[in-house]
């Protein structure tokens, strides 16, 4: 299967502008406890509920015509805060779910390099070549996410749409928006919980207005910036002059 590009997501018809407001779900149990949760259906934490409240408040005065969400609880719970403020229903989609991690599901991140060294190395360095053990390949996953975003755009031309989804899903869809091949996914940073990314779509072209923004959260309310693994990674990357950092699934 070949990798898709942004050319596969071109809008048809009139030159109308469709706005996508992409929100990563709030802190969930997997984020807090450093467990791999792809299809594992965990709930958001107490801190996650506060994050979701803040991102909903941030979007209070932003025009939104419809809200789509992954059907997993951590996204639906996040989307419900936005939906309550905007007085809109949440449209659930299984196709917006996180990557199916197969045997990695609900496993501690710390054991993955030991139990699946080759696959974990691909995850870190060449994710476009990865097939999760007894799970989904990254190519299949990108097709699923990309096709669903294409469908959302086609159904909502000229509208402003909020999409609540997952960390890896956002990385793969950003490859489309940047016209990157999937192999460039490794160079797209992870975005923190409840981060906001805004993209305008017009005549098949994508204009990224905001990317992974968490200005609605104070430092203590963020997830990854307060985790030891991220601090160590930041220190390593800072020495290399690379500040593109983020978080796991």
Beta strands, then each sheet from edge to edge (+ up, - down):
strand 1: 17-24
strand 2: 66-70
strand 3: 90-93
strand 4: 160-165
strand 5: 196-202
strand 6: 205-213
sheet 1: 3+ 2+ 4+ 1+ 5- 6+
end
